[in-house]
Amino acid sequence: MASLALYSSLRGPQIRVSSSTSSPSRPRASCVVKLPIVLSPPRRSRRGISVISASISAPEARTTPDDLVASILSKVVGTDRGVSLTKEQHQGVAEVAQQLGTYCVEEPVKCPLIFGEWDVVYCSVPTSPGGGYRSAIGRLVFKTKEMVQVVEAPDVVRNRVSFSLFGLDGEVSLEGKLNVLDGKWIQVVFKPPQLKVGALDFRYGGESEVKLEITYIDEKLRLGKGSRGSLFVFQRLI
């Protein structure tokens, strides 16, 4: 088995993911992705010297990041953000997400690609992104139109759920402050939610807090996992 020193020195080649589109909400970004390395078991040469070889594991067909992104989107788009999926289909989404996680950039919380406007296209637990509005009863009353998360530099997060209630347009919004916990985990402390329905506009409840691990990020897709294991798939809008 390779020693810890040897393993840490074999960091592998890196791919630079860059964004050429500049906008106020999404600065020019540059993030480094690591490719996995395969260490072969030690073998002895004719001179009795132990030799350890390392090679880059070439992605097989349909396992490149772009293919995996396309695969996971094909599984979740048009499913009411995962509500209509079976248990087996949810497992399929989780498996692709796990594969994508192997291509995650180092310290994704520091990657500028997190900034922008994101569509919440999937959650493994339907009530996680919308609370009671996305419960079984809530979905019957509140017809969800869109679920959007906006992340603005340096530390602002805005969640918005738009819906229709008996023919009236409505919206629930949250604004919070993003705190970095480590290279992958963030904490967001939200102010009390604001509810708008027709001419009504008011705040209710108290502050809330969530913790989320960023498990993958690129120009199109962001994956997150909540502190209780809920999987989120975000697709970039802007």
N, C-alpha and C positions, 0 to 999 in steps of 0.2 A: 504493500500500500504506500502511496506517495506520502511523503512527509508534509506536515502543515506548511512549512516554509516553501516547499516546491509547489504545492497546490496554490498558495496565495500569489506566487510569482507568475503563474500561468493565467493571466487575466483574459487572454484571447483578443482577437481583433475587435474593433469597434466600428459601428456604423453611425454616421452622423445624420440625424433626422433634422431637416431644416425646413422652415416655412418662409416662402418668398413673398407671401401676401402680407402687406402691412396694413393695420387698422388700429384705431384707438383701443379696441378691446382685445386685440390679439397682436402683441408685438412680434417682431421678427424673432423666431425661436430657433434654438439649436440644442438638441438633446442627443446624448450618446447612448446607443443600444449595444449591449453585449451579446455576442453569439456564444452558444454553449460550446464547451470544450469536452472532449472525451479522452480520459486518461486510460491507456492500456495497462494491463497488469504487468509487473516487473518481469523481465526475462534476462537470462544470463547469456552473455556473449561467450565466444570461444576462449576469451582470456579470463573468464570468471567474473566479469564486471556486470553488476546489475544495471540494466538499462530500462528506463521508463520513457515511453513515447507518448506524445500528445497529438491529437488531431482535431480539426474543427469538424463538428458534426454537421454535415450538409443537410439542409432541410429536404425531406422527401416531398413527393408531389402532393399538392394541396396543403402543405404545412408551412408555407411562408407567412409572414405577418399579414400581408395584403389578402391572401387567400383565407386566412383565419378570420380576419375582420369581415370579409364578404360572407363567410359562412355563418358567423354569429348574428349578423344583421338579417340574413335570410331566415333565421330561426325565430327572430323576435318581432320584426316589423309586421304590423297588421294583426297582432295578437292581443290588442288592448293592453299593451305593456306587460304581457305575460299572463294575464288573467285567463285566457282561453287555452293555455298550454296544459297538457297532461303531465303527470309526474315524470314519465319517461322523457318527455320533451324538455322539461326543466333540467333534467339530468344531462341531456345533450348540450344545452346551453352552458351548463357549469363545466363540462368537459372541455369545450372550446375555449372558455374563459381561462381555464387553468393552463391550456397550451399557450395562449397569448401572454399569460403572466411570465413565461420564460423569456419573453422578448422585452419585458418592461425596462425602461431606462433606469439608470442609477438615480436614486433620490428623486422620484417623480414629482414630489411636492415643490422642487426647485425648478422644474421645467416650465418655461413660459407658455407651453402649449395648453396648460390647464386653464388659462384665461380665455374667455369667450362666452358664447351663448350655446347652451347644450339642451337638446331634446332628451327627456327621460323616456327611452324607448322600451325599457324592460326593468322589472324588479322581481326577484324571486318570491317576495312577500308583497302582495298587492297593496296592503295598507301602509307600507313603509314610506313611500314618497308622498302620499296624500292624506294620511290619517283616516279619520272617519269618513271623509268624502270618497275614499276608495274602498270602503268596506262593501260587503255584499248588498246591504240595504242602501248605503250611500250611493253606490253606482246606479241603483234604480231611480233615485231621486235627482242626483246631480249627474248630468250627462257630461262627462269629461271631454273637453275639446283639445286642450294641450297641457302638457306639463313641462315647464322649462326651468332650467337652472342657469343663472348668469354668474360668472366668476370674474370680478374686476380687480385689477391691481390697485393697491397691493394686497388688500385683505377683506374685500367685500363679497358676500355671497347673497344672491337674491333668488328665492324659489317662487314660482308662480304656477298656480293651477287655475286654468280657465274652464268654466262649465256653463251649462244651460240649466235653468231651474224653472219649470213650468212656463217656458217661452221667454224667460228673462235671462239676459247674459249676466254672468257673475264671475268673480275672481277672488281667490284667496292668495295672499302674498306674504312672504316672510323675508326679512332682511337680517343678515347676521354678520358677525365678525369672524374671520378665519384665523385660527391659531395653528401654527405648525408644531406638531408633537415630536416628530422625528423625520427621517428621510421618506417615509411612505404614509404616515398617519397624520391626519388633520382633525381638528376639532372646530366646530362652528357653533357659536352661541347666538341664537336667534332672539330677536325682540318679539313681543306678542304679535300674533298674526293679524293681518288686516283683511276684512271681508267687505267686498263690494257686490251688491245685488241690486240692479236697477238704480234707484236714487239713493239707496242705503249705502252708507260708507262708515264703518266703525272698526275698532280694535276690540279683541276679546282675549281672555286667557292670560297666561303669563309667559315668561321666557322659557325657551326650550334649548336643548343641547344635543348635538349628534357628533359621533366620531366615525370617520370613514378612512379606510385604507385605499390608496390609489394603487391598483394592481397592474394597470396598463394605460398608456397614453400615447396618442399620435395625433396627426392633423385631422383625422376623421372620427376617432373613437376614444372614449375614456371608460375604463372599468373601475368600479369601486366595490368595496365590501364593508358593510356596516359592522359595528362592534358585536352584533348578535349573529353575524354570518350572512345577512341578506346581500345578495348580489345585485348590483346596479349596472345597467348599460346605458351610457350617454352617447348620443350621436351629435356631432357638431352642426350647429346651424350657422353661426358666424364665427 
